[in-house]
Amino acid sequence: MRKHIVAGNWKMNLTFSEADELVGAIMDKLEQVTLDPDTRMIICPPFPYLEMVSDYGDDSYFTVGAQNVSDQEKGAYTGEVSAAMLESMELDYCIVGHSERRAYYHETDAIVAAKVNQLLAHNISPIVCCGEVLEEREAERQFEVVKRQVVEGLFHLTAEQMGNVVIAYEPVWAIGTGKTATPQQAQEMHAFIRSLIAEKYGKEVADETSILYGGSCKPSNAKELFANPDVDGGLIGGASLKADDFVAIAEAF
């Protein structure tokens, strides 16, 4: 049975003391609630805070992931962080291919595929993002775009490797805009992504792949979104910076 996952992407936010305060508040909230046993929480802080957040808890509360990784193994790549470095910190997850990385840093599907390879070679599960921008949605090209991103970013993997991948669907037009894909739109795309995986790797692999929704998920809409059969959780942005909201989203299962 696939896991329900609620992953918080802090992006480039918070000072060290603010981050320390936030993770402490999340821990306090988690001690007051009982989550569904099939729900896994992941916190993805900025690189400088990974060790601090990791020191706070264990897998009984949450696990820790990175927001990005280099597509290179090691070497003279100033400012980059390798998968081997993340593995040495015993991280379990790393986000790759986020829409902001694609838009601002011009990451291609080929770069995303290389990052996936690096992570899997170092026993880290990639959270691979895909999704269309507003112009593509309005031109009714969303399925074409998402299919290309999934196929070119992931379909070079073996079935065994695919079993360690999490996918996050980001309707880019619904990130930070106040707009949200309807539960029906989310389910439609998640079901489409799962059908692509089933066609390539078989129903068993597809049924075990967690597919997260990554477009302005909040406590007010999480329960309705997560009620869809192919929506297995959320990649949470702004709401993950508020302890009450982040934990409330996890309680939606």
N, C-alpha and C positions, 0 to 999 in steps of 0.2 A: 504493500500500500504506500502510495507516495505521501511525502510529508507536506503538511501545511507550513508555509514559510512566511514570516514577516521580517523583512530586511530593512534596516534603517540606513539610508545613505545621507550622512551628514554634509556631504559636499565640502566646500571650502568655507566652513563656518566654525565659530567658537574659538575663544582663547583657551589656553591650557586649563586655567582655573574654571572657566565656564564648562568645558568638556568634563572635567572632574566632577563638578557639581551635577551635571546632567546625568552622567552614568550612575552616580550615587542615588539620585532621585529615581531613576529607572529601577535600580535594585530594590529600593524601598517599596515602590509600587508593586513589583513582582512578588515581594514577600507577603503582600496583602491579598493576592488573587490566586486563583487556581486555573491555570490554562489547560485547554484540551491537551492530552498527552501526545497527540500527533502534531502539535504545533511547535515549530522551532523558530526562535527569535535570533536574528543576526544583527550586530551593530557594525557598521562600516565607517569608522572615523577617519579623519585625515591621517596621513602617514606618521606625523610626529607623536600622535596620541595612541598608536596601536598597542604599545606595551602597557601604558597606563590602563587602558580599557581592558586589556587581557588580564591584568592583575586583579580586576574587580570581582570576577565571578568565574564559574565553571559552566559546563554544558547544561547543568540543571537549571540555569537561569537564561543564559544566552551564549552564543558563540560569536567570534569576532572575524570580520573579513576586511579586506582592503578595497579601495575604490578603483584601483588601476594597477597595471603591471607593465614592465617592458616586454617588447616582443623579442628582445635579445637575451641570450643566456648570461653574459657577463662582459666586462671590458670597458673601454673608454667611452662611456655614454653618460656624461656628466648630468646629474640631476635625476637619473632614472633609478628605478627600484626593480630588482630581478625577482623572479619566482623563487629562486633558491634562497634569497633573503627572507621572503615571506614564509617559506617552508621552515626555515631555521627558527622562526618565531612561533611555529606550530599553529599557523592560521589555517582555517578550514575552507574559507571562501574568498573569492575576489570578483569584483564587478569588472566586466570588460564590454567594450562596444557601446557604452552609454551614449545617448543621443548628444550630450554636450561634448563628449570626446570626438564624436563623428563630425559635429558641426564646427567646433572651435579649433580642434587640433587635426582636422582632416583625416581622421582614421578611416581607412577603407575596410571592406570586408576581408581582404587579404591580411591586413594587419590584425584584425580581430581574430582571424583563424590562427595566426602565429602566436598571439597571446594565449589563446585557448590551449594550444600545444604546449607552451611553456608551463602553464599552470598544471595541466594534467600530468606532465612529466615530473612534477614536484608534488604530486599528491594533494593538490588544491582544487576544489570544485569551482569552476567558473560559473558566474551568474551572467549569462550572455544576453545583452539587450538588443532588441529589434523594435522597429516601429516606423510609422510614416509621419511626415510633416503635414501641415494643413493643406498645402497646395496639392499634395499627392492624394489626400483623402477627398478633397473636393473634385479631383479629376477621376475619382473612383479607381485609383491605382494602388490602394493600400495592400491588397492581397499580393499583387505583383512585387511590390517593394519588400514586404515582409518575407515572401518566399525566397527572393534573391538573398536577403541577409541571412536567413536560416541555412539555406543550401550552401552558400559560399563560405559562411562562417563555421559551419558545423559538420557538413555531410561528408567530409574527408575522414571523420572519426570512425573507429570500429564501434560495434554495438556495445561492447564492454565499456569503452571510453564514454560513449553517449550516456551510459547509466550514471555517470558522475557529473552530468551537466544540469544546471538549472537555467531556465529561460525566463526572461522578463520582457513582456510586451509593453512598450511605451508608445501610446498615441501621443506623439510629440506635441501636437496641438493642444493637449490637455495638461501640459506640465507648466505649472506656475502661471497659468492664464485664468484660473478660476473655472475653466471648462472641465467637464469630466465626461468621458465616454459613458454612455448609458450601460447598465448591466447587460443589456442585449448586445450592444456593440462589442463589449469586452468578451462576452461568451462566444460570439461569432468568430472573433479573431483567435481566441485561445483554442477553440475547437479546430479551426483551420490549421494552426500550428501543430496541434497534436496529430491531425490527419497526415501532415507532411512527414512527421516522424514515423508514424505507423507505416506509411508507404515505403519509406526507406529502410527502417529497422524492424518493423513488425509491431503488432499490437501490444505485446508484453512490454517492450521498451517504452513505447508511447504512453502506456498507462502508468508507468512508473516515473515519468518525467514530470517534475514540478514546473508549472508555468505560472509566473507571477504577473500581477497587473501593476503597471508603473505609471499611472497617470492621475495625480491629485487624489490619492486615496486618503480618506479622513475617517474619524470615528462615525461621522454621520452617514457615510455611504458604504463603509466596509462590510457590514453584515449583508447588505443586498448584493454587493459585488461578489463576496465570498460564497454566497449561496449557489452560484452558478457551478455546474458540475465540472467545468474545465478551468476554473479560476482557483488556483491552489494557494493564493496568498498575495502579498503585495511587496513591491519595492517602493519604500516610503521615503519621500524627500522632506518637505517642510514639517510635516507632522511628527517626524522622528526626532525633531529638536525640542519637543515638548513631552516630558515624561508621561503625563496623564494621557495625552493623545496616542502616543506610541503604544503604550500598554493596552489602552482601550481598543485599538485596532487588533492587537493580538487576541484580545478577549472576544472578538467578533465571531470566531469559530466556535 
